[in-house]
Amino acid sequence: MEDISKALVYEIKQEIANRYFGFRKQIETESGQYLANLQSVDEKYAVNIAMDMQRMHCLLQSDRLFSSFLEFTGIPESIGPLRTDPRSPAKWQQLFAGMRGKGFTRARRFRNLVYNIYSLLAADVNIYRDIFIKLEEEHGDICKEIHRFYRMNDLSGILNFLREIDNTDAMHSGLLYTDNPNMAGQKLEEELRIKPPPAVTTRMPSLPQLPVLTTARPTLDTLIPQAFALFDQCKIDKLPF
């Protein structure tokens, strides 16, 4: 009879451990994929936006004009290094490789290049925003799964139950075993509790959608003549306009 009782106790413990750690492994896998996607977006799409903004900084030349452009777009400087050295030939070569403004006059080529860079920026921001929303939904789903699991499986109750059915070896069920004999109560519960992954905003700032080019043109057209005039003193050869 004692052997049957021990076997039943073992089976109960094993079932609890399998349920808990099976779910934990699933959540850790989903969280790992979420974090990998989050890092990929931060490394790829945020870099694209930062490069677009550096191009615009080169074209506007002045920090004052670029600050006005930043205020118009609402893009925070926390997304990456948005400013560069607009008087560095190496930066121009790096940022504008293969790009050239179209038009019969230099002023028209400059204007069209500004329009082109703005359109690239708006497109990259849209891609970033779409992925941001998807990652927020993914993070929300993971948090809901964790909440649902604990709503259906009270960790405190489970630990108390295991202590009651075997006071001398409450946690010696293989997967629930701890090498630290002093770990108990709230400390053990905290150790076993499944924590949600960090929110999207810990790595990706939220960005507003940029106005389409036709809507943005009046603002750009106030900046373009002021910026173009600054190139009279520019000594960079082979500008892309």
Disulfide bonds with the S-S distance in Angstrom:
none
